[in-house]
Amino acid sequence: MIIYNVTISIDAEAHDAWSRWMTEEHIPEVLATGLFLGCRMVRVLGEADQGTTYAIQYTCIDLPTYERYREQHAPALQARTQERFGGKFHAFRTLLEVVHEA
């Protein structure tokens, strides 16, 4: 199992609109690709210098499935995020492999 983790710090003034957009539009669009099994959006606890930080974790069955997402869907979806919230967030992406679950 692969976890595609996107960590995003969103500025305070854009937070509410971004949060709504993520849950009502962006995450459903990513899941509509049919390549992910599910998604979890979690807030990072603790004080941040600016805004609030979240981790959005999408799960998929294997690395080739993630690669299909990255090649076929990610550029357009990331461009929409930039168009809507460019300059109001910082993001980095991490790819994780589940090696054990209890």
N, C-alpha and C positions, 0 to 999 in steps of 0.2 A: 504494500500500500504506500502511496506517495501523498505527502501533504505539501501543497503549494501555499506558502505562507506569505502574505503581503502585510507588512507593518507600515502603518500610516499615521503620521502626526498631522492633525488638522487644526488650523487656526481657529480660535474661539469664535470669531465673527462669522465663519462659514460652517461651524459645527452642525447646527440644527438642520440646515438645508442639505449638507453633505450626508448626515446620518439618515435622513429620510430618503434621499436619492439612493444611497447604498442599499437599504433594505427593500425599497419599493421598485427600483429599476436596475441598478448595476448587478447586484448579486443574482437576481432572477435571470438577467441576460447571460451571465456567465454559466449558470446552471442549465439554461436552455440550450447550450451547445451540446448537451448530452454526454459530455466527457467527464463530468465530475459526479461523484456519488452523493456529495452533500457539502455543506458549508457551515462554519462556525465563525461568528464575529465576537471577539472578546475585547474588553477594554483593559489596557495596561494600567495597573494600580500604581499610585505614587504621584508625586508632584512632577509636573512638566514645566519647563521654562515658558513655553508658548503652546497653547492649545491642549488637545487631548490626543492620546496615542491609542490606536487599536491594532489588533492583529486579526486579519481575515484569513481563515484557514480552509482551503478547498481540498477535498480528498478525491483521489482518483486511483484506479486499480493498479496502474503501472507507469513506468517512465515513458514508453512509447505513446501512451494516451496523453500524458502531460505535454509531450513534444508536439503532438497534433494540435493541442490547444494553443501552445506558444506560437506555432507557425501559422495556423489558420484563423485564429480568433483574437489573440492577445493584442496585436498592434491596433486594431480598430477600437477595441474596448478601452485600451489605455489612452488612445487619442481622445475619446469622448470624455474621459476623466480630466484630461488636460484642458480641453475646451471649456468644460464647466467650472473647474476648480483650480486651474493652473495658477501657481504662485501662492496658493493658500494651503498647500500641504507639502510634506516630504514623505517619500515612500522608499522602501527597499524590499526586495523579494528574496525569499529563502526557499530552497527546495529541500524537503526532509523525507527520509525513508523510515517507515515504521519497522522496527526490528523486533519489538516485543510489546505485547499488550497484556494486561492482567485483568 
